[in-house]
Amino acid sequence: MSRKIQKILIRQKTLMEMLDLSSSGFYELRKRDPSFPKPIKDGHSQQAPAFYVYEEVRCWLIDRMNARDKQDS
C-alpha cells in the first residue's frame, strides 16, 4: 500500500511573513530566482489568492542553505 503525502498549502501573505519579505522584496525574489516554487492560484483573476505548497518551499530553503554551505567550504 502506498502512503499518500498530504499537501499543505500556505497563503502568499503567510509565506512573505515567514521569509520576512516586503511585497516588493517577495516579487523580486520570484523574478530573479527561477527555482523558487510556483504559486497555485485560487481563481483566474489577478486578485485571486495565491498559495504555495509548504513542502516545496521547505525544499527550496534547504537547497539554498546547502548552496550557501558549499560556498563557505
C-alpha positions in Angstrom: 0.0 0.0 0.0 1.4 3.4 -0.9 1.4 6.2 1.6 -0.2 9.4 0.3 1.5 12.6 1.3 -0.8 15.4 2.3 -0.1 18.7 0.6 -0.2 21.7 3.0 -0.9 25.0 1.3 0.1 28.3 2.8 -1.1 31.7 1.7 1.4 34.1 -0.1 1.0 36.6 2.7 2.0 33.9 5.3 5.0 32.9 3.2 6.1 36.6 2.9 5.9 36.8 6.7 7.9 33.6 7.2 10.6 34.9 4.9 10.4 38.4 6.4 10.0 40.0 3.0 8.0 43.0 1.9 5.7 42.7 -1.2 8.4 44.2 -3.5 11.1 42.0 -2.0 9.0 38.9 -2.5 8.2 39.7 -6.1 11.8 40.5 -6.8 12.8 37.1 -5.3 10.3 35.3 -7.5 11.5 37.2 -10.5 15.3 36.6 -10.1 15.2 33.0 -8.7 13.8 30.5 -11.3 14.0 27.7 -8.7 11.5 29.5 -6.4 8.3 27.4 -6.0 5.5 28.4 -8.3 2.2 29.6 -6.8 -1.2 27.9 -7.1 -3.8 30.5 -7.9 -7.3 30.1 -6.4 -9.2 31.5 -9.4 -8.4 33.2 -12.7 -8.4 36.8 -11.8 -5.2 38.7 -10.9 -6.5 39.3 -7.4 -7.2 35.6 -6.8 -5.3 34.4 -3.7 -2.0 32.6 -4.3 -1.0 29.6 -2.3 2.3 27.7 -2.1 2.9 24.1 -1.3 4.7 24.1 2.1 6.9 21.1 1.2 8.1 22.8 -2.0 9.1 25.9 0.0 10.8 23.9 2.6 12.9 22.0 -0.1 13.7 25.3 -1.8 15.0 26.7 1.5 17.1 23.5 2.2 18.6 23.8 -1.3 19.5 27.4 -0.6 21.2 26.5 2.7 23.1 23.7 1.1 24.3 26.0 -1.7 25.4 28.6 0.9 27.3 25.9 2.9 29.1 24.7 -0.2 30.3 28.2 -0.9 31.5 28.6 2.7 33.6 25.3 2.4 
